[in-house]
Amino acid sequence: MEIAVCVKRVPLVGSTFILTDDAMAIDTSRIGATLSPHEENAVEAAVRLIEVHGGSITLFSVGSAQAEEQLREQLAIGADRAVLIETEGTEIDSQATAAVLAQAIDQDTTDFDLVLLGTESADSGGYQTGIRIAHALGRPVVTNVKGLDITDNKATCERAVGAIREVYEVQLPAVISVLDGLNIPRYPSVPGRIKARKKPVDRLSIAIPEPTTIRTSLRVPQSADKGAINLGSGLQGAKALVEVFKQIGVM
């Protein structure tokens, strides 16, 4: 089985976001980066499928050169190779991202049985990329998947829609987007990290389509400054702490 997994470098969850000078983008130079949780589940699902069925995993990512860091992490988990389509740091919309990924997958020398990705990315949350890739490749697609099994060249997908669970069967080749909770992603081992250094990360040049959606503003909500309260010291501080516990219902 040959599996393609699409991943994206996103700002680290929990970071304090600072906007660029023109207030049109997040200044990522001052914060950490990671993969979206859903995409970690997609990589883990691919590794588990390969452990059962054999084959290989190719990672695809559209982004800056720094995305190689996240690709190496996933190569250490069990992916075999990676393809990075560099955008020179320019953020592109979901439609352009899907078009570039679909072209990269289609022109790759590997004939992929399955394309996996997260249902949404943690930064933009567009929910579009998987559907657009499937449309461009002419393949069936199932989204919001929380259960996945492959048997006889057919994928059985348990799909989450609120509290409802739907089960679909889809013939491969197909595109499937997954949710977190599908599995528990593993951490890269030391031997895995060593092997990942030697695995190929190919750079691919593809013309980025002009955006069809234009961001006109970006606003970061102001967080409430809770600060700290000095309750004093010694017996006085202890009494004040007891009063706080009573107020919040601990005592």
VOKOLBA-433974 format. One record per residue (C-alpha): residue number from 1; residue in three letters; y, x, z. Coordinates in Angstrom, 3 decimals, padded with zeros to 6 digits. Last residue first. Layout:
// residues N
{pos: NUM, code: ALA, yy: Y, xx: X, zz: Z} $
...
***
This chain:
// residues 251
{pos: 251, code: MET, yy: 024.468, xx: -013.671, zz: 051.156} $
{pos: 250, code: VAL, yy: 024.301, xx: -012.849, zz: 047.429} $
{pos: 249, code: GLY, yy: 026.399, xx: -015.867, zz: 046.515} $
{pos: 248, code: ILE, yy: 029.274, xx: -014.100, zz: 044.782} $
{pos: 247, code: GLN, yy: 031.737, xx: -014.929, zz: 047.546} $
{pos: 246, code: LYS, yy: 029.277, xx: -014.054, zz: 050.316} $
{pos: 245, code: PHE, yy: 028.630, xx: -010.622, zz: 048.805} $
{pos: 244, code: VAL, yy: 032.389, xx: -010.027, zz: 048.620} $
{pos: 243, code: GLU, yy: 032.759, xx: -010.967, zz: 052.282} $
{pos: 242, code: VAL, yy: 029.980, xx: -008.522, zz: 053.226} $
{pos: 241, code: LEU, yy: 031.795, xx: -005.782, zz: 051.290} $
{pos: 240, code: ALA, yy: 034.987, xx: -006.435, zz: 053.276} $
{pos: 239, code: LYS, yy: 033.065, xx: -006.107, zz: 056.544} $
{pos: 238, code: ALA, yy: 031.543, xx: -002.801, zz: 055.405} $
{pos: 237, code: GLY, yy: 034.942, xx: -001.485, zz: 054.319} $
{pos: 236, code: GLN, yy: 036.450, xx: -002.252, zz: 057.721} $
{pos: 235, code: LEU, yy: 033.488, xx: -000.651, zz: 059.507} $
{pos: 234, code: GLY, yy: 033.912, xx: 002.629, zz: 057.645} $
{pos: 233, code: SER, yy: 035.959, xx: 002.732, zz: 054.484} $
{pos: 232, code: GLY, yy: 038.271, xx: 000.518, zz: 052.473} $
{pos: 231, code: LEU, yy: 037.363, xx: -002.164, zz: 050.000} $
{pos: 230, code: ASN, yy: 039.004, xx: -000.351, zz: 047.097} $
{pos: 229, code: ILE, yy: 038.699, xx: -002.619, zz: 044.081} $
{pos: 228, code: ALA, yy: 037.734, xx: -001.261, zz: 040.696} $
{pos: 227, code: GLY, yy: 038.880, xx: -002.127, zz: 037.177} $
{pos: 226, code: LYS, yy: 038.059, xx: -005.468, zz: 035.632} $
{pos: 225, code: ASP, yy: 040.065, xx: -004.775, zz: 032.509} $
{pos: 224, code: ALA, yy: 039.221, xx: -007.770, zz: 030.324} $
{pos: 223, code: SER, yy: 038.202, xx: -006.654, zz: 026.880} $
{pos: 222, code: GLN, yy: 040.633, xx: -007.256, zz: 024.038} $
{pos: 221, code: PRO, yy: 038.870, xx: -008.600, zz: 020.987} $
{pos: 220, code: VAL, yy: 038.816, xx: -006.185, zz: 018.022} $
{pos: 219, code: ARG, yy: 040.661, xx: -007.560, zz: 014.997} $
{pos: 218, code: LEU, yy: 040.104, xx: -006.891, zz: 011.318} $
{pos: 217, code: SER, yy: 042.204, xx: -008.196, zz: 008.451} $
{pos: 216, code: THR, yy: 042.171, xx: -008.849, zz: 004.702} $
{pos: 215, code: ARG, yy: 038.614, xx: -007.812, zz: 003.913} $
{pos: 214, code: ILE, yy: 038.000, xx: -008.270, zz: 000.198} $
{pos: 213, code: THR, yy: 034.865, xx: -009.958, zz: -001.131} $
{pos: 212, code: THR, yy: 033.719, xx: -009.237, zz: -004.674} $
{pos: 211, code: PRO, yy: 033.629, xx: -005.506, zz: -004.139} $
{pos: 210, code: GLU, yy: 033.517, xx: -003.310, zz: -007.272} $
{pos: 209, code: PRO, yy: 029.991, xx: -002.107, zz: -007.911} $
{pos: 208, code: ILE, yy: 028.983, xx: 001.321, zz: -006.540} $
{pos: 207, code: ALA, yy: 027.752, xx: 003.634, zz: -009.288} $
{pos: 206, code: ILE, yy: 024.454, xx: 005.182, zz: -008.248} $
{pos: 205, code: SER, yy: 023.891, xx: 008.813, zz: -007.265} $
{pos: 204, code: LEU, yy: 020.691, xx: 009.456, zz: -005.352} $
{pos: 203, code: ARG, yy: 020.220, xx: 012.088, zz: -002.681} $
{pos: 202, code: ASP, yy: 016.591, xx: 012.686, zz: -001.723} $
{pos: 201, code: VAL, yy: 015.539, xx: 013.143, zz: 001.894} $
{pos: 200, code: PRO, yy: 012.231, xx: 014.997, zz: 001.711} $
{pos: 199, code: LYS, yy: 010.003, xx: 015.610, zz: 004.742} $
{pos: 198, code: LYS, yy: 010.120, xx: 019.116, zz: 006.202} $
{pos: 197, code: ARG, yy: 012.311, xx: 018.335, zz: 009.215} $
{pos: 196, code: ALA, yy: 010.315, xx: 015.151, zz: 009.810} $
{pos: 195, code: LYS, yy: 007.199, xx: 017.184, zz: 010.659} $
{pos: 194, code: ILE, yy: 008.967, xx: 018.747, zz: 013.663} $
{pos: 193, code: ARG, yy: 010.283, xx: 015.359, zz: 014.789} $
{pos: 192, code: GLY, yy: 006.798, xx: 013.862, zz: 014.563} $
{pos: 191, code: PRO, yy: 005.313, xx: 016.718, zz: 016.582} $
{pos: 190, code: VAL, yy: 007.935, xx: 015.982, zz: 019.300} $
{pos: 189, code: SER, yy: 007.208, xx: 012.256, zz: 019.185} $
{pos: 188, code: PRO, yy: 009.541, xx: 009.636, zz: 017.732} $
{pos: 187, code: TYR, yy: 009.861, xx: 006.550, zz: 019.916} $
{pos: 186, code: ARG, yy: 007.869, xx: 003.448, zz: 019.039} $
{pos: 185, code: PRO, yy: 009.364, xx: 000.133, zz: 018.015} $
{pos: 184, code: ILE, yy: 008.087, xx: -002.874, zz: 019.992} $
{pos: 183, code: ASN, yy: 007.096, xx: -005.616, zz: 017.560} $
{pos: 182, code: LEU, yy: 008.429, xx: -008.691, zz: 015.755} $
{pos: 181, code: GLY, yy: 010.833, xx: -009.093, zz: 018.682} $
{pos: 180, code: ASP, yy: 013.781, xx: -008.015, zz: 016.580} $
{pos: 179, code: LEU, yy: 013.905, xx: -010.058, zz: 013.402} $
{pos: 178, code: VAL, yy: 012.407, xx: -009.281, zz: 010.018} $
{pos: 177, code: SER, yy: 013.390, xx: -009.466, zz: 006.352} $
{pos: 176, code: ILE, yy: 010.556, xx: -009.681, zz: 003.821} $
{pos: 175, code: VAL, yy: 010.685, xx: -008.883, zz: 000.098} $
{pos: 174, code: ALA, yy: 007.571, xx: -009.442, zz: -001.998} $
{pos: 173, code: PRO, yy: 004.994, xx: -007.772, zz: -004.228} $
{pos: 172, code: LEU, yy: 002.811, xx: -009.391, zz: -003.001} $
{pos: 171, code: GLN, yy: 001.906, xx: -013.062, zz: -002.757} $
{pos: 170, code: VAL, yy: 003.587, xx: -015.089, zz: -000.045} $
{pos: 169, code: GLU, yy: 002.076, xx: -017.200, zz: 002.718} $
{pos: 168, code: TYR, yy: 004.435, xx: -019.000, zz: 005.053} $
{pos: 167, code: VAL, yy: 004.272, xx: -019.995, zz: 008.717} $
{pos: 166, code: GLU, yy: 007.172, xx: -021.835, zz: 010.362} $
{pos: 165, code: ARG, yy: 008.099, xx: -021.537, zz: 014.036} $
{pos: 164, code: ILE, yy: 010.748, xx: -023.856, zz: 015.503} $
{pos: 163, code: ALA, yy: 012.859, xx: -022.954, zz: 018.554} $
{pos: 162, code: GLY, yy: 015.697, xx: -021.706, zz: 016.334} $
{pos: 161, code: VAL, yy: 014.181, xx: -021.049, zz: 012.940} $
{pos: 160, code: ALA, yy: 011.683, xx: -018.218, zz: 013.413} $
{pos: 159, code: ARG, yy: 009.363, xx: -017.392, zz: 010.514} $
{pos: 158, code: GLU, yy: 005.729, xx: -016.430, zz: 010.888} $
{pos: 157, code: CYS, yy: 004.779, xx: -014.585, zz: 007.721} $
{pos: 156, code: THR, yy: 001.357, xx: -014.271, zz: 006.120} $
{pos: 155, code: ALA, yy: 001.584, xx: -011.665, zz: 003.368} $
{pos: 154, code: LYS, yy: -000.953, xx: -011.652, zz: 000.514} $
{pos: 153, code: ASN, yy: -002.559, xx: -008.680, zz: -001.217} $
{pos: 152, code: ASP, yy: -005.933, xx: -009.594, zz: 000.303} $
{pos: 151, code: THR, yy: -004.584, xx: -009.602, zz: 003.868} $
{pos: 150, code: ILE, yy: -001.164, xx: -008.574, zz: 005.207} $
{pos: 149, code: ASP, yy: 000.052, xx: -009.872, zz: 008.569} $
{pos: 148, code: LEU, yy: 003.576, xx: -010.461, zz: 009.838} $
{pos: 147, code: GLY, yy: 005.089, xx: -012.313, zz: 012.810} $
{pos: 146, code: LYS, yy: 008.767, xx: -012.591, zz: 013.745} $
{pos: 145, code: VAL, yy: 010.163, xx: -013.109, zz: 010.221} $
{pos: 144, code: ASN, yy: 013.766, xx: -014.264, zz: 009.886} $
{pos: 143, code: THR, yy: 013.567, xx: -014.176, zz: 006.063} $
{pos: 142, code: VAL, yy: 010.844, xx: -014.665, zz: 003.441} $
{pos: 141, code: VAL, yy: 011.450, xx: -013.499, zz: -000.137} $
{pos: 140, code: PRO, yy: 009.690, xx: -013.895, zz: -003.474} $
{pos: 139, code: ARG, yy: 010.402, xx: -011.195, zz: -006.071} $
{pos: 138, code: GLY, yy: 012.635, xx: -011.097, zz: -009.150} $
{pos: 137, code: LEU, yy: 013.998, xx: -007.658, zz: -008.287} $
{pos: 136, code: ALA, yy: 017.637, xx: -008.801, zz: -008.272} $
{pos: 135, code: HIS, yy: 016.749, xx: -012.037, zz: -006.441} $
{pos: 134, code: ALA, yy: 014.715, xx: -010.178, zz: -003.829} $
{pos: 133, code: ILE, yy: 017.548, xx: -007.695, zz: -003.282} $
{pos: 132, code: ARG, yy: 020.038, xx: -010.564, zz: -002.900} $
{pos: 131, code: ILE, yy: 017.883, xx: -012.315, zz: -000.316} $
{pos: 130, code: GLY, yy: 017.407, xx: -009.121, zz: 001.694} $
{pos: 129, code: THR, yy: 021.107, xx: -008.236, zz: 001.630} $
{pos: 128, code: GLN, yy: 022.594, xx: -011.582, zz: 002.581} $
{pos: 127, code: TYR, yy: 022.378, xx: -012.082, zz: 006.362} $
{pos: 126, code: GLY, yy: 025.988, xx: -010.802, zz: 006.594} $
{pos: 125, code: GLY, yy: 025.841, xx: -009.482, zz: 010.153} $
{pos: 124, code: SER, yy: 028.496, xx: -006.816, zz: 009.495} $
{pos: 123, code: ASP, yy: 027.825, xx: -004.281, zz: 012.258} $
{pos: 122, code: ALA, yy: 024.342, xx: -005.000, zz: 013.619} $
{pos: 121, code: SER, yy: 022.790, xx: -005.440, zz: 010.194} $
{pos: 120, code: GLU, yy: 020.989, xx: -008.681, zz: 009.454} $
{pos: 119, code: THR, yy: 017.467, xx: -009.889, zz: 008.669} $
{pos: 118, code: GLY, yy: 016.251, xx: -006.326, zz: 008.962} $
{pos: 117, code: LEU, yy: 014.481, xx: -004.760, zz: 006.015} $
{pos: 116, code: LEU, yy: 011.071, xx: -004.624, zz: 004.376} $
{pos: 115, code: VAL, yy: 010.207, xx: -004.276, zz: 000.679} $
{pos: 114, code: LEU, yy: 006.513, xx: -004.657, zz: -000.116} $
{pos: 113, code: ASP, yy: 004.150, xx: -003.684, zz: -002.921} $
{pos: 112, code: PHE, yy: 006.405, xx: -000.876, zz: -004.143} $
{pos: 111, code: ASP, yy: 005.751, xx: 000.806, zz: -007.493} $
{pos: 110, code: THR, yy: 006.832, xx: 004.366, zz: -006.723} $
{pos: 109, code: THR, yy: 008.781, xx: 006.300, zz: -009.380} $
{pos: 108, code: ASP, yy: 012.009, xx: 004.780, zz: -008.089} $
{pos: 107, code: GLN, yy: 014.100, xx: 002.909, zz: -010.681} $
{pos: 106, code: ASP, yy: 013.554, xx: -000.523, zz: -009.133} $
{pos: 105, code: ILE, yy: 014.044, xx: 000.604, zz: -005.531} $
{pos: 104, code: ALA, yy: 017.316, xx: 002.399, zz: -006.342} $
{pos: 103, code: GLN, yy: 018.574, xx: -000.526, zz: -008.427} $
{pos: 102, code: ALA, yy: 017.725, xx: -003.024, zz: -005.687} $
{pos: 101, code: LEU, yy: 019.445, xx: -000.838, zz: -003.093} $
{pos: 100, code: VAL, yy: 022.625, xx: -000.571, zz: -005.191} $
{pos: 99, code: ALA, yy: 022.777, xx: -004.311, zz: -005.909} $
{pos: 98, code: ALA, yy: 022.056, xx: -005.185, zz: -002.273} $
{pos: 97, code: THR, yy: 024.843, xx: -002.938, zz: -001.009} $
{pos: 96, code: ALA, yy: 027.282, xx: -004.312, zz: -003.595} $
{pos: 95, code: GLN, yy: 026.578, xx: -007.899, zz: -002.528} $
{pos: 94, code: SER, yy: 026.647, xx: -007.038, zz: 001.168} $
{pos: 93, code: ASP, yy: 030.088, xx: -005.425, zz: 001.030} $
{pos: 92, code: ILE, yy: 030.888, xx: -001.730, zz: 000.809} $
{pos: 91, code: GLU, yy: 032.255, xx: 000.683, zz: 003.404} $
{pos: 90, code: THR, yy: 033.421, xx: 003.979, zz: 001.933} $
{pos: 89, code: GLY, yy: 032.046, xx: 007.005, zz: 003.788} $
{pos: 88, code: GLU, yy: 031.440, xx: 009.017, zz: 000.634} $
{pos: 87, code: THR, yy: 029.160, xx: 006.228, zz: -000.623} $
{pos: 86, code: GLU, yy: 025.931, xx: 008.233, zz: -000.606} $
{pos: 85, code: ILE, yy: 022.673, xx: 006.692, zz: -001.791} $
{pos: 84, code: LEU, yy: 020.098, xx: 008.216, zz: 000.528} $
{pos: 83, code: VAL, yy: 016.394, xx: 008.145, zz: -000.365} $
{pos: 82, code: ALA, yy: 013.782, xx: 008.886, zz: 002.270} $
{pos: 81, code: ARG, yy: 010.231, xx: 010.188, zz: 002.436} $
{pos: 80, code: ASP, yy: 006.999, xx: 009.699, zz: 004.369} $
{pos: 79, code: ALA, yy: 007.891, xx: 007.250, zz: 007.154} $
{pos: 78, code: GLY, yy: 005.984, xx: 007.813, zz: 010.405} $
{pos: 77, code: ILE, yy: 008.212, xx: 007.879, zz: 013.463} $
{pos: 76, code: ALA, yy: 009.695, xx: 011.271, zz: 012.625} $
{pos: 75, code: LEU, yy: 010.767, xx: 009.939, zz: 009.231} $
{pos: 74, code: GLN, yy: 012.589, xx: 007.228, zz: 011.168} $
{pos: 73, code: GLU, yy: 014.628, xx: 009.759, zz: 013.125} $
{pos: 72, code: ARG, yy: 015.236, xx: 011.787, zz: 009.958} $
{pos: 71, code: LEU, yy: 016.711, xx: 008.684, zz: 008.286} $
{pos: 70, code: GLN, yy: 019.043, xx: 008.120, zz: 011.229} $
{pos: 69, code: GLU, yy: 020.430, xx: 011.666, zz: 010.983} $
{pos: 68, code: GLU, yy: 020.556, xx: 011.447, zz: 007.172} $
{pos: 67, code: ALA, yy: 023.083, xx: 008.640, zz: 007.642} $
{pos: 66, code: GLN, yy: 025.717, xx: 011.355, zz: 008.215} $
{pos: 65, code: ALA, yy: 025.987, xx: 011.758, zz: 004.426} $
{pos: 64, code: SER, yy: 027.693, xx: 008.373, zz: 004.321} $
{pos: 63, code: GLY, yy: 026.078, xx: 005.093, zz: 003.400} $
{pos: 62, code: VAL, yy: 023.359, xx: 003.291, zz: 001.463} $
{pos: 61, code: SER, yy: 019.855, xx: 003.750, zz: 002.848} $
{pos: 60, code: PHE, yy: 016.340, xx: 003.625, zz: 001.459} $
{pos: 59, code: LEU, yy: 013.217, xx: 004.673, zz: 003.378} $
{pos: 58, code: THR, yy: 009.919, xx: 005.257, zz: 001.590} $
{pos: 57, code: ILE, yy: 006.633, xx: 004.497, zz: 003.331} $
{pos: 56, code: SER, yy: 003.172, xx: 005.529, zz: 002.137} $
{pos: 55, code: GLY, yy: -000.339, xx: 004.220, zz: 001.575} $
{pos: 54, code: GLY, yy: -003.106, xx: 003.285, zz: 003.985} $
{pos: 53, code: HIS, yy: -004.079, xx: -000.287, zz: 004.881} $
{pos: 52, code: VAL, yy: -004.274, xx: -000.206, zz: 008.683} $
{pos: 51, code: GLU, yy: -002.017, xx: 002.714, zz: 009.649} $
{pos: 50, code: ILE, yy: 000.175, xx: 001.835, zz: 006.672} $
{pos: 49, code: LEU, yy: 000.727, xx: -001.660, zz: 008.064} $
{pos: 48, code: ARG, yy: 001.612, xx: -000.272, zz: 011.501} $
{pos: 47, code: VAL, yy: 004.133, xx: 002.160, zz: 010.007} $
{pos: 46, code: ALA, yy: 005.751, xx: -000.624, zz: 007.955} $
{pos: 45, code: ALA, yy: 006.077, xx: -002.894, zz: 010.983} $
{pos: 44, code: GLU, yy: 007.673, xx: -000.052, zz: 012.961} $
{pos: 43, code: VAL, yy: 010.174, xx: 000.525, zz: 010.162} $
{pos: 42, code: ALA, yy: 011.063, xx: -003.182, zz: 010.051} $
{pos: 41, code: ASN, yy: 011.367, xx: -003.337, zz: 013.854} $
{pos: 40, code: GLU, yy: 013.841, xx: -000.447, zz: 013.768} $
{pos: 39, code: GLU, yy: 015.662, xx: -002.404, zz: 011.074} $
{pos: 38, code: HIS, yy: 016.027, xx: -005.422, zz: 013.338} $
{pos: 37, code: PRO, yy: 017.526, xx: -003.245, zz: 016.085} $
{pos: 36, code: SER, yy: 020.255, xx: -001.977, zz: 013.721} $
{pos: 35, code: LEU, yy: 020.039, xx: 001.774, zz: 013.346} $
{pos: 34, code: THR, yy: 022.124, xx: 004.228, zz: 015.362} $
{pos: 33, code: ALA, yy: 025.574, xx: 005.768, zz: 015.529} $
{pos: 32, code: GLY, yy: 027.804, xx: 007.279, zz: 018.178} $
{pos: 31, code: ILE, yy: 031.547, xx: 006.781, zz: 018.442} $
{pos: 30, code: ARG, yy: 034.684, xx: 008.795, zz: 017.752} $
{pos: 29, code: SER, yy: 034.434, xx: 009.353, zz: 013.990} $
{pos: 28, code: THR, yy: 033.406, xx: 005.726, zz: 013.450} $
{pos: 27, code: ASP, yy: 036.981, xx: 004.447, zz: 013.312} $
{pos: 26, code: ILE, yy: 036.295, xx: 000.765, zz: 012.718} $
{pos: 25, code: ALA, yy: 037.977, xx: -000.628, zz: 009.605} $
{pos: 24, code: MET, yy: 041.109, xx: -002.411, zz: 008.395} $
{pos: 23, code: ALA, yy: 043.521, xx: -001.578, zz: 011.216} $
{pos: 22, code: ASP, yy: 045.544, xx: 000.712, zz: 008.894} $
{pos: 21, code: ASP, yy: 045.350, xx: 003.521, zz: 011.458} $
{pos: 20, code: THR, yy: 041.597, xx: 003.066, zz: 011.883} $
{pos: 19, code: LEU, yy: 040.317, xx: 000.731, zz: 014.580} $
{pos: 18, code: ILE, yy: 038.800, xx: 001.784, zz: 017.887} $
{pos: 17, code: PHE, yy: 035.543, xx: 000.221, zz: 019.088} $
{pos: 16, code: THR, yy: 034.292, xx: 000.959, zz: 022.577} $
{pos: 15, code: SER, yy: 030.576, xx: 001.562, zz: 022.150} $
{pos: 14, code: GLY, yy: 028.029, xx: -000.870, zz: 023.553} $
{pos: 13, code: VAL, yy: 025.904, xx: -000.915, zz: 020.404} $
{pos: 12, code: LEU, yy: 026.145, xx: 002.384, zz: 018.548} $
{pos: 11, code: PRO, yy: 027.998, xx: 002.018, zz: 015.265} $
{pos: 10, code: VAL, yy: 025.714, xx: 001.378, zz: 012.262} $
{pos: 9, code: ARG, yy: 023.580, xx: 003.536, zz: 009.939} $
{pos: 8, code: LYS, yy: 021.632, xx: 001.232, zz: 007.655} $
{pos: 7, code: VAL, yy: 017.960, xx: 000.795, zz: 006.782} $
{pos: 6, code: CYS, yy: 015.970, xx: -000.473, zz: 003.802} $
{pos: 5, code: VAL, yy: 012.196, xx: -000.058, zz: 004.064} $
{pos: 4, code: ALA, yy: 010.065, xx: 000.425, zz: 000.948} $
{pos: 3, code: ILE, yy: 006.299, xx: 000.049, zz: 001.296} $
{pos: 2, code: GLU, yy: 003.461, xx: 001.270, zz: -000.921} $
{pos: 1, code: MET, yy: 000.000, xx: 000.000, zz: 000.000} $
***
